Amino acid sequence: MADSYRSSGALSLILLTYVRPLEDVDAQMKAHVEFLERNMAEGAFLIAGRRDPRTGGVIVARGDAKTVEALAGQDPFVTSGVAEFEVVAFNMSFAQPEIAGLLA
């Protein structure tokens, strides 16, 4: 049973932090959502959502830190200066079977 949770793969978290007022963030929202949708469709992003409270966002991305940092730097939130990002890379060791099947 324990082996059913074993998995592997390079993933990264993109942690976005807003550095401008929410009005400025909202002005970039359409472009940011298009960026998310494009990268979801291409399979680079797996999960994305707002932090609670609304101070930024979190994206789970496929790939190592270098690859994901380059991608995160293209986010309209970042290029417009309304948010900064941090990438936390990790090697997946365990996952629920349903999730591991999506990552294969």
Biopython code that builds the backbone (N, CA, C, O; Angstrom):
import numpy as np
from Bio.PDB.StructureBuilder import StructureBuilder

atoms = [
    (1, "MET", "N", (0.814, -1.196, 0.000)),
    (1, "MET", "CA", (0.000, 0.000, 0.000)),
    (1, "MET", "C", (0.860, 1.264, 0.000)),
    (1, "MET", "O", (0.559, 2.207, -0.731)),
    (2, "ALA", "N", (1.919, 1.299, 0.803)),
    (2, "ALA", "CA", (2.761, 2.496, 0.885)),
    (2, "ALA", "C", (3.387, 2.835, -0.453)),
    (2, "ALA", "O", (3.565, 4.012, -0.767)),
    (3, "ASP", "N", (3.728, 1.825, -1.252)),
    (3, "ASP", "CA", (4.334, 2.080, -2.554)),
    (3, "ASP", "C", (3.384, 2.807, -3.504)),
    (3, "ASP", "O", (3.832, 3.440, -4.461)),
    (4, "SER", "N", (2.086, 2.723, -3.251)),
    (4, "SER", "CA", (1.135, 3.379, -4.145)),
    (4, "SER", "C", (1.234, 4.908, -4.058)),
    (4, "SER", "O", (0.711, 5.612, -4.923)),
    (5, "TYR", "N", (1.897, 5.417, -3.025)),
    (5, "TYR", "CA", (2.065, 6.865, -2.887)),
    (5, "TYR", "C", (3.408, 7.350, -3.415)),
    (5, "TYR", "O", (3.652, 8.555, -3.469)),
    (6, "ARG", "N", (4.286, 6.424, -3.808)),
    (6, "ARG", "CA", (5.600, 6.798, -4.313)),
    (6, "ARG", "C", (5.461, 7.398, -5.704)),
    (6, "ARG", "O", (4.698, 6.904, -6.534)),
    (7, "SER", "N", (6.196, 8.451, -5.941)),
    (7, "SER", "CA", (6.160, 9.116, -7.232)),
    (7, "SER", "C", (7.482, 9.836, -7.411)),
    (7, "SER", "O", (8.308, 9.857, -6.498)),
    (8, "SER", "N", (7.690, 10.425, -8.573)),
    (8, "SER", "CA", (8.918, 11.185, -8.775)),
    (8, "SER", "C", (8.678, 12.245, -9.832)),
    (8, "SER", "O", (7.759, 12.144, -10.645)),
    (9, "GLY", "N", (9.518, 13.257, -9.804)),
    (9, "GLY", "CA", (9.425, 14.312, -10.794)),
    (9, "GLY", "C", (9.830, 15.650, -10.210)),
    (9, "GLY", "O", (9.675, 15.894, -9.013)),
    (10, "ALA", "N", (10.350, 16.517, -11.070)),
    (10, "ALA", "CA", (10.759, 17.856, -10.654)),
    (10, "ALA", "C", (9.560, 18.795, -10.750)),
    (10, "ALA", "O", (8.955, 18.942, -11.812)),
    (11, "LEU", "N", (9.232, 19.416, -9.644)),
    (11, "LEU", "CA", (8.158, 20.402, -9.581)),
    (11, "LEU", "C", (8.692, 21.647, -8.906)),
    (11, "LEU", "O", (9.722, 21.608, -8.234)),
    (12, "SER", "N", (7.994, 22.741, -9.084)),
    (12, "SER", "CA", (8.376, 23.992, -8.413)),
    (12, "SER", "C", (7.115, 24.749, -8.022)),
    (12, "SER", "O", (6.094, 24.700, -8.707)),
    (13, "LEU", "N", (7.218, 25.441, -6.912)),
    (13, "LEU", "CA", (6.180, 26.383, -6.505)),
    (13, "LEU", "C", (6.636, 27.765, -6.920)),
    (13, "LEU", "O", (7.789, 28.137, -6.702)),
    (14, "ILE", "N", (5.737, 28.525, -7.516)),
    (14, "ILE", "CA", (5.986, 29.939, -7.769)),
    (14, "ILE", "C", (5.160, 30.687, -6.738)),
    (14, "ILE", "O", (3.933, 30.588, -6.729)),
    (15, "LEU", "N", (5.824, 31.432, -5.874)),
    (15, "LEU", "CA", (5.143, 32.214, -4.857)),
    (15, "LEU", "C", (5.184, 33.676, -5.281)),
    (15, "LEU", "O", (6.242, 34.306, -5.271)),
    (16, "LEU", "N", (4.031, 34.206, -5.650)),
    (16, "LEU", "CA", (3.924, 35.610, -6.060)),
    (16, "LEU", "C", (3.543, 36.453, -4.853)),
    (16, "LEU", "O", (2.694, 36.063, -4.051)),
    (17, "THR", "N", (4.179, 37.610, -4.733)),
    (17, "THR", "CA", (3.859, 38.555, -3.674)),
    (17, "THR", "C", (3.605, 39.910, -4.301)),
    (17, "THR", "O", (4.457, 40.445, -5.010)),
    (18, "TYR", "N", (2.426, 40.469, -4.038)),
    (18, "TYR", "CA", (2.104, 41.786, -4.573)),
    (18, "TYR", "C", (2.948, 42.849, -3.877)),
    (18, "TYR", "O", (3.104, 42.838, -2.656)),
    (19, "VAL", "N", (3.484, 43.761, -4.671)),
    (19, "VAL", "CA", (4.307, 44.853, -4.136)),
    (19, "VAL", "C", (3.708, 46.218, -4.477)),
    (19, "VAL", "O", (4.306, 47.253, -4.182)),
    (20, "ARG", "N", (2.547, 46.217, -5.087)),
    (20, "ARG", "CA", (1.820, 47.433, -5.448)),
    (20, "ARG", "C", (0.390, 47.292, -4.929)),
    (20, "ARG", "O", (-0.033, 46.184, -4.598)),
    (21, "PRO", "N", (-0.352, 48.375, -4.852)),
    (21, "PRO", "CA", (-1.748, 48.300, -4.390)),
    (21, "PRO", "C", (-2.591, 47.376, -5.283)),
    (21, "PRO", "O", (-2.278, 47.164, -6.455)),
    (22, "LEU", "N", (-3.663, 46.837, -4.698)),
    (22, "LEU", "CA", (-4.516, 45.906, -5.434)),
    (22, "LEU", "C", (-5.113, 46.518, -6.694)),
    (22, "LEU", "O", (-5.380, 45.794, -7.654)),
    (23, "GLU", "N", (-5.331, 47.828, -6.718)),
    (23, "GLU", "CA", (-5.840, 48.460, -7.941)),
    (23, "GLU", "C", (-4.861, 48.254, -9.095)),
    (23, "GLU", "O", (-5.267, 48.002, -10.230)),
    (24, "ASP", "N", (-3.573, 48.364, -8.793)),
    (24, "ASP", "CA", (-2.542, 48.149, -9.814)),
    (24, "ASP", "C", (-2.490, 46.681, -10.242)),
    (24, "ASP", "O", (-2.319, 46.369, -11.420)),
    (25, "VAL", "N", (-2.641, 45.794, -9.267)),
    (25, "VAL", "CA", (-2.666, 44.355, -9.556)),
    (25, "VAL", "C", (-3.855, 44.043, -10.465)),
    (25, "VAL", "O", (-3.710, 43.356, -11.476)),
    (26, "ASP", "N", (-5.031, 44.556, -10.095)),
    (26, "ASP", "CA", (-6.237, 44.280, -10.878)),
    (26, "ASP", "C", (-6.126, 44.791, -12.313)),
    (26, "ASP", "O", (-6.717, 44.217, -13.227)),
    (27, "ALA", "N", (-5.375, 45.860, -12.507)),
    (27, "ALA", "CA", (-5.184, 46.398, -13.861)),
    (27, "ALA", "C", (-4.411, 45.421, -14.747)),
    (27, "ALA", "O", (-4.502, 45.499, -15.972)),
    (28, "GLN", "N", (-3.656, 44.508, -14.146)),
    (28, "GLN", "CA", (-2.874, 43.515, -14.895)),
    (28, "GLN", "C", (-3.539, 42.140, -14.920)),
    (28, "GLN", "O", (-3.000, 41.197, -15.498)),
    (29, "MET", "N", (-4.709, 42.028, -14.295)),
    (29, "MET", "CA", (-5.338, 40.712, -14.096)),
    (29, "MET", "C", (-5.647, 39.994, -15.411)),
    (29, "MET", "O", (-5.389, 38.796, -15.527)),
    (30, "LYS", "N", (-6.189, 40.693, -16.393)),
    (30, "LYS", "CA", (-6.545, 40.045, -17.660)),
    (30, "LYS", "C", (-5.314, 39.409, -18.309)),
    (30, "LYS", "O", (-5.363, 38.259, -18.744)),
    (31, "ALA", "N", (-4.227, 40.149, -18.371)),
    (31, "ALA", "CA", (-2.991, 39.625, -18.979)),
    (31, "ALA", "C", (-2.429, 38.462, -18.159)),
    (31, "ALA", "O", (-1.919, 37.491, -18.717)),
    (32, "HIS", "N", (-2.525, 38.569, -16.838)),
    (32, "HIS", "CA", (-2.035, 37.499, -15.966)),
    (32, "HIS", "C", (-2.849, 36.219, -16.183)),
    (32, "HIS", "O", (-2.280, 35.132, -16.283)),
    (33, "VAL", "N", (-4.179, 36.344, -16.257)),
    (33, "VAL", "CA", (-5.037, 35.175, -16.470)),
    (33, "VAL", "C", (-4.738, 34.535, -17.828)),
    (33, "VAL", "O", (-4.714, 33.309, -17.936)),
    (34, "GLU", "N", (-4.513, 35.336, -18.851)),
    (34, "GLU", "CA", (-4.138, 34.790, -20.161)),
    (34, "GLU", "C", (-2.818, 34.017, -20.064)),
    (34, "GLU", "O", (-2.679, 32.951, -20.663)),
    (35, "PHE", "N", (-1.857, 34.548, -19.318)),
    (35, "PHE", "CA", (-0.575, 33.883, -19.075)),
    (35, "PHE", "C", (-0.802, 32.534, -18.385)),
    (35, "PHE", "O", (-0.214, 31.525, -18.773)),
    (36, "LEU", "N", (-1.660, 32.528, -17.359)),
    (36, "LEU", "CA", (-1.964, 31.276, -16.651)),
    (36, "LEU", "C", (-2.628, 30.267, -17.585)),
    (36, "LEU", "O", (-2.230, 29.103, -17.637)),
    (37, "GLU", "N", (-3.631, 30.717, -18.315)),
    (37, "GLU", "CA", (-4.352, 29.807, -19.205)),
    (37, "GLU", "C", (-3.450, 29.215, -20.277)),
    (37, "GLU", "O", (-3.555, 28.028, -20.589)),
    (38, "ARG", "N", (-2.569, 30.022, -20.840)),
    (38, "ARG", "CA", (-1.641, 29.540, -21.867)),
    (38, "ARG", "C", (-0.714, 28.468, -21.292)),
    (38, "ARG", "O", (-0.489, 27.433, -21.920)),
    (39, "ASN", "N", (-0.183, 28.719, -20.106)),
    (39, "ASN", "CA", (0.748, 27.762, -19.510)),
    (39, "ASN", "C", (0.042, 26.525, -18.962)),
    (39, "ASN", "O", (0.643, 25.453, -18.892)),
    (40, "MET", "N", (-1.215, 26.658, -18.575)),
    (40, "MET", "CA", (-2.007, 25.475, -18.204)),
    (40, "MET", "C", (-2.219, 24.613, -19.445)),
    (40, "MET", "O", (-2.030, 23.397, -19.398)),
    (41, "ALA", "N", (-2.610, 25.239, -20.550)),
    (41, "ALA", "CA", (-2.868, 24.499, -21.794)),
    (41, "ALA", "C", (-1.610, 23.790, -22.295)),
    (41, "ALA", "O", (-1.693, 22.698, -22.858)),
    (42, "GLU", "N", (-0.446, 24.412, -22.091)),
    (42, "GLU", "CA", (0.816, 23.813, -22.533)),
    (42, "GLU", "C", (1.345, 22.774, -21.543)),
    (42, "GLU", "O", (2.323, 22.087, -21.834)),
    (43, "GLY", "N", (0.704, 22.655, -20.371)),
    (43, "GLY", "CA", (1.105, 21.664, -19.382)),
    (43, "GLY", "C", (2.200, 22.110, -18.440)),
    (43, "GLY", "O", (2.654, 21.316, -17.615)),
    (44, "ALA", "N", (2.641, 23.358, -18.534)),
    (44, "ALA", "CA", (3.705, 23.847, -17.650)),
    (44, "ALA", "C", (3.195, 24.095, -16.233)),
    (44, "ALA", "O", (3.920, 23.878, -15.262)),
    (45, "PHE", "N", (1.935, 24.553, -16.113)),
    (45, "PHE", "CA", (1.338, 24.827, -14.815)),
    (45, "PHE", "C", (0.307, 23.759, -14.498)),
    (45, "PHE", "O", (-0.423, 23.298, -15.375)),
    (46, "LEU", "N", (0.261, 23.371, -13.225)),
    (46, "LEU", "CA", (-0.669, 22.337, -12.782)),
    (46, "LEU", "C", (-1.801, 22.896, -11.933)),
    (46, "LEU", "O", (-2.947, 22.462, -12.058)),
    (47, "ILE", "N", (-1.490, 23.846, -11.081)),
    (47, "ILE", "CA", (-2.455, 24.433, -10.150)),
    (47, "ILE", "C", (-2.081, 25.895, -9.967)),
    (47, "ILE", "O", (-0.897, 26.231, -9.925)),
    (48, "ALA", "N", (-3.072, 26.763, -9.857)),
    (48, "ALA", "CA", (-2.797, 28.172, -9.581)),
    (48, "ALA", "C", (-3.943, 28.751, -8.770)),
    (48, "ALA", "O", (-5.097, 28.352, -8.929)),
    (49, "GLY", "N", (-3.615, 29.694, -7.900)),
    (49, "GLY", "CA", (-4.661, 30.346, -7.123)),
    (49, "GLY", "C", (-4.116, 31.482, -6.290)),
    (49, "GLY", "O", (-2.904, 31.651, -6.149)),
    (50, "ARG", "N", (-5.042, 32.267, -5.735)),
    (50, "ARG", "CA", (-4.688, 33.408, -4.889)),
    (50, "ARG", "C", (-4.310, 32.948, -3.492)),
    (50, "ARG", "O", (-4.808, 31.938, -2.996)),
    (51, "ARG", "N", (-3.427, 33.701, -2.872)),
    (51, "ARG", "CA", (-3.159, 33.493, -1.451)),
    (51, "ARG", "C", (-4.350, 34.022, -0.661)),
    (51, "ARG", "O", (-5.098, 34.875, -1.139)),
    (52, "ASP", "N", (-4.512, 33.511, 0.541)),
    (52, "ASP", "CA", (-5.585, 33.960, 1.419)),
    (52, "ASP", "C", (-4.968, 34.321, 2.760)),
    (52, "ASP", "O", (-4.575, 33.425, 3.507)),
    (53, "PRO", "N", (-4.871, 35.595, 3.086)),
    (53, "PRO", "CA", (-5.480, 36.751, 2.448)),
    (53, "PRO", "C", (-4.795, 37.081, 1.120)),
    (53, "PRO", "O", (-3.731, 36.549, 0.804)),
    (54, "ARG", "N", (-5.426, 37.966, 0.356)),
    (54, "ARG", "CA", (-4.991, 38.270, -1.015)),
    (54, "ARG", "C", (-3.744, 39.149, -1.015)),
    (54, "ARG", "O", (-3.818, 40.370, -1.151)),
    (55, "THR", "N", (-2.601, 38.492, -0.859)),
    (55, "THR", "CA", (-1.306, 39.179, -0.866)),
    (55, "THR", "C", (-0.432, 38.728, -2.028)),
    (55, "THR", "O", (0.698, 39.191, -2.181)),
    (56, "GLY", "N", (-0.962, 37.820, -2.846)),
    (56, "GLY", "CA", (-0.200, 37.278, -3.965)),
    (56, "GLY", "C", (-0.854, 36.013, -4.464)),
    (56, "GLY", "O", (-2.066, 35.838, -4.341)),
    (57, "GLY", "N", (-0.048, 35.130, -5.029)),
    (57, "GLY", "CA", (-0.575, 33.890, -5.576)),
    (57, "GLY", "C", (0.423, 32.758, -5.459)),
    (57, "GLY", "O", (1.588, 32.955, -5.114)),
    (58, "VAL", "N", (-0.069, 31.564, -5.756)),
    (58, "VAL", "CA", (0.750, 30.354, -5.725)),
    (58, "VAL", "C", (0.469, 29.576, -7.005)),
    (58, "VAL", "O", (-0.685, 29.388, -7.391)),
    (59, "ILE", "N", (1.524, 29.134, -7.647)),
    (59, "ILE", "CA", (1.412, 28.308, -8.852)),
    (59, "ILE", "C", (2.275, 27.070, -8.650)),
    (59, "ILE", "O", (3.430, 27.176, -8.238)),
    (60, "VAL", "N", (1.726, 25.910, -8.937)),
    (60, "VAL", "CA", (2.509, 24.671, -8.963)),
    (60, "VAL", "C", (2.861, 24.430, -10.423)),
    (60, "VAL", "O", (1.986, 24.324, -11.282)),
    (61, "ALA", "N", (4.154, 24.348, -10.684)),
    (61, "ALA", "CA", (4.645, 24.224, -12.059)),
    (61, "ALA", "C", (5.508, 22.979, -12.221)),
    (61, "ALA", "O", (6.153, 22.524, -11.277)),
    (62, "ARG", "N", (5.506, 22.443, -13.425)),
    (62, "ARG", "CA", (6.424, 21.348, -13.760)),
    (62, "ARG", "C", (7.804, 21.948, -14.020)),
    (62, "ARG", "O", (7.915, 23.028, -14.601)),
    (63, "GLY", "N", (8.833, 21.262, -13.599)),
    (63, "GLY", "CA", (10.177, 21.653, -13.991)),
    (63, "GLY", "C", (11.073, 22.074, -12.852)),
    (63, "GLY", "O", (10.634, 22.281, -11.721)),
    (64, "ASP", "N", (12.340, 22.193, -13.187)),
    (64, "ASP", "CA", (13.354, 22.582, -12.219)),
    (64, "ASP", "C", (13.345, 24.097, -12.009)),
    (64, "ASP", "O", (12.662, 24.829, -12.725)),
    (65, "ALA", "N", (14.103, 24.547, -11.032)),
    (65, "ALA", "CA", (14.094, 25.964, -10.650)),
    (65, "ALA", "C", (14.468, 26.880, -11.809)),
    (65, "ALA", "O", (13.809, 27.897, -12.027)),
    (66, "LYS", "N", (15.502, 26.538, -12.548)),
    (66, "LYS", "CA", (15.967, 27.414, -13.626)),
    (66, "LYS", "C", (14.878, 27.603, -14.695)),
    (66, "LYS", "O", (14.615, 28.722, -15.135)),
    (67, "THR", "N", (14.264, 26.508, -15.095)),
    (67, "THR", "CA", (13.203, 26.566, -16.108)),
    (67, "THR", "C", (12.012, 27.367, -15.613)),
    (67, "THR", "O", (11.477, 28.206, -16.337)),
    (68, "VAL", "N", (11.599, 27.110, -14.387)),
    (68, "VAL", "CA", (10.415, 27.764, -13.838)),
    (68, "VAL", "C", (10.689, 29.234, -13.541)),
    (68, "VAL", "O", (9.798, 30.067, -13.707)),
    (69, "GLU", "N", (11.897, 29.568, -13.106)),
    (69, "GLU", "CA", (12.245, 30.983, -12.885)),
    (69, "GLU", "C", (12.131, 31.781, -14.184)),
    (69, "GLU", "O", (11.626, 32.903, -14.190)),
    (70, "ALA", "N", (12.600, 31.197, -15.272)),
    (70, "ALA", "CA", (12.511, 31.884, -16.568)),
    (70, "ALA", "C", (11.056, 32.103, -16.955)),
    (70, "ALA", "O", (10.699, 33.164, -17.467)),
    (71, "LEU", "N", (10.232, 31.122, -16.715)),
    (71, "LEU", "CA", (8.816, 31.231, -17.029)),
    (71, "LEU", "C", (8.118, 32.247, -16.121)),
    (71, "LEU", "O", (7.341, 33.072, -16.603)),
    (72, "ALA", "N", (8.380, 32.197, -14.841)),
    (72, "ALA", "CA", (7.759, 33.123, -13.887)),
    (72, "ALA", "C", (8.128, 34.566, -14.200)),
    (72, "ALA", "O", (7.328, 35.474, -13.970)),
    (73, "GLY", "N", (9.315, 34.784, -14.714)),
    (73, "GLY", "CA", (9.746, 36.129, -15.074)),
    (73, "GLY", "C", (8.965, 36.725, -16.227)),
    (73, "GLY", "O", (9.050, 37.929, -16.471)),
    (74, "GLN", "N", (8.197, 35.899, -16.948)),
    (74, "GLN", "CA", (7.371, 36.368, -18.062)),
    (74, "GLN", "C", (5.950, 36.721, -17.635)),
    (74, "GLN", "O", (5.179, 37.243, -18.440)),
    (75, "ASP", "N", (5.595, 36.447, -16.387)),
    (75, "ASP", "CA", (4.246, 36.737, -15.895)),
    (75, "ASP", "C", (4.004, 38.247, -15.967)),
    (75, "ASP", "O", (4.835, 39.017, -15.486)),
    (76, "PRO", "N", (2.900, 38.684, -16.550)),
    (76, "PRO", "CA", (2.598, 40.115, -16.613)),
    (76, "PRO", "C", (2.579, 40.806, -15.251)),
    (76, "PRO", "O", (2.875, 41.998, -15.161)),
    (77, "PHE", "N", (2.236, 40.078, -14.197)),
    (77, "PHE", "CA", (2.330, 40.668, -12.862)),
    (77, "PHE", "C", (3.769, 41.067, -12.564)),
    (77, "PHE", "O", (4.019, 42.115, -11.968)),
    (78, "VAL", "N", (4.704, 40.235, -12.977)),
    (78, "VAL", "CA", (6.127, 40.481, -12.712)),
    (78, "VAL", "C", (6.668, 41.543, -13.670)),
    (78, "VAL", "O", (7.328, 42.488, -13.238)),
    (79, "THR", "N", (6.394, 41.395, -14.957)),
    (79, "THR", "CA", (6.956, 42.328, -15.937)),
    (79, "THR", "C", (6.414, 43.744, -15.756)),
    (79, "THR", "O", (7.083, 44.712, -16.116)),
    (80, "SER", "N", (5.206, 43.873, -15.199)),
    (80, "SER", "CA", (4.631, 45.203, -14.961)),
    (80, "SER", "C", (5.072, 45.786, -13.623)),
    (80, "SER", "O", (4.840, 46.965, -13.353)),
    (81, "GLY", "N", (5.707, 44.967, -12.784)),
    (81, "GLY", "CA", (6.193, 45.455, -11.502)),
    (81, "GLY", "C", (5.184, 45.433, -10.367)),
    (81, "GLY", "O", (5.440, 46.019, -9.315)),
    (82, "VAL", "N", (4.032, 44.767, -10.549)),
    (82, "VAL", "CA", (3.054, 44.722, -9.459)),
    (82, "VAL", "C", (3.296, 43.560, -8.504)),
    (82, "VAL", "O", (2.721, 43.519, -7.416)),
    (83, "ALA", "N", (4.147, 42.612, -8.906)),
    (83, "ALA", "CA", (4.441, 41.464, -8.050)),
    (83, "ALA", "C", (5.893, 41.036, -8.227)),
    (83, "ALA", "O", (6.515, 41.249, -9.268)),
    (84, "GLU", "N", (6.400, 40.427, -7.173)),
    (84, "GLU", "CA", (7.699, 39.764, -7.204)),
    (84, "GLU", "C", (7.438, 38.282, -7.019)),
    (84, "GLU", "O", (6.359, 37.888, -6.575)),
    (85, "PHE", "N", (8.426, 37.453, -7.358)),
    (85, "PHE", "CA", (8.219, 36.013, -7.209)),
    (85, "PHE", "C", (9.416, 35.337, -6.575)),
    (85, "PHE", "O", (10.546, 35.824, -6.622)),
    (86, "GLU", "N", (9.120, 34.202, -5.986)),
    (86, "GLU", "CA", (10.132, 33.284, -5.468)),
    (86, "GLU", "C", (9.785, 31.915, -6.017)),
    (86, "GLU", "O", (8.612, 31.545, -6.065)),
    (87, "VAL", "N", (10.792, 31.157, -6.434)),
    (87, "VAL", "CA", (10.580, 29.791, -6.907)),
    (87, "VAL", "C", (11.174, 28.845, -5.879)),
    (87, "VAL", "O", (12.329, 28.975, -5.476)),
    (88, "VAL", "N", (10.351, 27.888, -5.464)),
    (88, "VAL", "CA", (10.787, 26.846, -4.534)),
    (88, "VAL", "C", (10.716, 25.531, -5.302)),
    (88, "VAL", "O", (9.634, 25.004, -5.561)),
    (89, "ALA", "N", (11.883, 25.014, -5.660)),
    (89, "ALA", "CA", (11.943, 23.761, -6.421)),
    (89, "ALA", "C", (11.954, 22.583, -5.453)),
    (89, "ALA", "O", (12.512, 22.661, -4.358)),
    (90, "PHE", "N", (11.327, 21.494, -5.880)),
    (90, "PHE", "CA", (11.379, 20.281, -5.072)),
    (90, "PHE", "C", (11.230, 19.070, -5.969)),
    (90, "PHE", "O", (10.673, 19.152, -7.063)),
    (91, "ASN", "N", (11.733, 17.950, -5.491)),
    (91, "ASN", "CA", (11.600, 16.686, -6.206)),
    (91, "ASN", "C", (10.504, 15.895, -5.534)),
    (91, "ASN", "O", (10.636, 15.490, -4.379)),
    (92, "MET", "N", (9.429, 15.677, -6.250)),
    (92, "MET", "CA", (8.289, 14.961, -5.707)),
    (92, "MET", "C", (8.704, 13.535, -5.362)),
    (92, "MET", "O", (9.299, 12.833, -6.180)),
    (93, "SER", "N", (8.384, 13.122, -4.146)),
    (93, "SER", "CA", (8.663, 11.758, -3.699)),
    (93, "SER", "C", (7.392, 10.973, -3.441)),
    (93, "SER", "O", (7.351, 9.755, -3.615)),
    (94, "PHE", "N", (6.344, 11.691, -3.021)),
    (94, "PHE", "CA", (5.073, 11.057, -2.698)),
    (94, "PHE", "C", (3.940, 11.869, -3.307)),
    (94, "PHE", "O", (4.003, 13.097, -3.369)),
    (95, "ALA", "N", (2.910, 11.173, -3.752)),
    (95, "ALA", "CA", (1.709, 11.846, -4.276)),
    (95, "ALA", "C", (0.543, 10.871, -4.174)),
    (95, "ALA", "O", (0.725, 9.655, -4.233)),
    (96, "GLN", "N", (-0.647, 11.420, -4.020)),
    (96, "GLN", "CA", (-1.835, 10.590, -4.108)),
    (96, "GLN", "C", (-1.836, 9.970, -5.506)),
    (96, "GLN", "O", (-1.454, 10.630, -6.472)),
    (97, "PRO", "N", (-2.259, 8.719, -5.623)),
    (97, "PRO", "CA", (-2.223, 8.053, -6.934)),
    (97, "PRO", "C", (-2.915, 8.818, -8.045)),
    (97, "PRO", "O", (-2.442, 8.815, -9.182)),
    (98, "GLU", "N", (-4.030, 9.477, -7.739)),
    (98, "GLU", "CA", (-4.751, 10.237, -8.764)),
    (98, "GLU", "C", (-3.918, 11.393, -9.282)),
    (98, "GLU", "O", (-3.970, 11.713, -10.470)),
    (99, "ILE", "N", (-3.153, 12.021, -8.407)),
    (99, "ILE", "CA", (-2.299, 13.142, -8.807)),
    (99, "ILE", "C", (-1.073, 12.618, -9.557)),
    (99, "ILE", "O", (-0.700, 13.164, -10.595)),
    (100, "ALA", "N", (-0.455, 11.573, -9.041)),
    (100, "ALA", "CA", (0.733, 11.016, -9.701)),
    (100, "ALA", "C", (0.408, 10.612, -11.129)),
    (100, "ALA", "O", (1.243, 10.781, -12.019)),
    (101, "GLY", "N", (-0.789, 10.081, -11.370)),
    (101, "GLY", "CA", (-1.177, 9.681, -12.708)),
    (101, "GLY", "C", (-1.262, 10.860, -13.663)),
    (101, "GLY", "O", (-1.015, 10.707, -14.859)),
    (102, "LEU", "N", (-1.606, 12.031, -13.149)),
    (102, "LEU", "CA", (-1.680, 13.237, -13.981)),
    (102, "LEU", "C", (-0.302, 13.782, -14.317)),
    (102, "LEU", "O", (-0.142, 14.489, -15.312)),
    (103, "LEU", "N", (0.685, 13.464, -13.508)),
    (103, "LEU", "CA", (2.027, 14.001, -13.689)),
    (103, "LEU", "C", (2.901, 13.135, -14.576)),
    (103, "LEU", "O", (3.977, 13.561, -14.995)),
    (104, "ALA", "N", (2.456, 11.943, -14.860)),
    (104, "ALA", "CA", (3.267, 11.007, -15.657)),
    (104, "ALA", "C", (3.411, 11.479, -17.087)),
    (104, "ALA", "O", (4.061, 10.814, -17.894)),
]
sb = StructureBuilder()
sb.init_structure("model")
sb.init_model(0)
sb.init_chain("A")
sb.init_seg("    ")
for serial, (resi, resn, name, xyz) in enumerate(atoms, 1):
    if name == "N":
        sb.init_residue(resn, " ", resi, " ")
    sb.init_atom(name, np.array(xyz, "f"), 0.0, 1.0, " ", f" {name:<3s}", serial, name[0])
structure = sb.get_structure()
